């Protein structure tokens, strides 16, 4: 993907996100957040990545 294609994609996603009503945006944001990240932050992801890296 070239730089122009990437910028075009990001711009389209940004515009489509802000064209949605506020309630739908909040709902999408809350659903997309992983349960462990919501409660414990990035620490579970860091531990998972470290364990996966050391096992390989």
Secondary structure, 3 states (H helix, E strand, C coil): CCHHHHHHHHHHHHHHHHCCCHHHHHHHHHHHCCHHHHHHCCHHHHHHHHHHHHHC
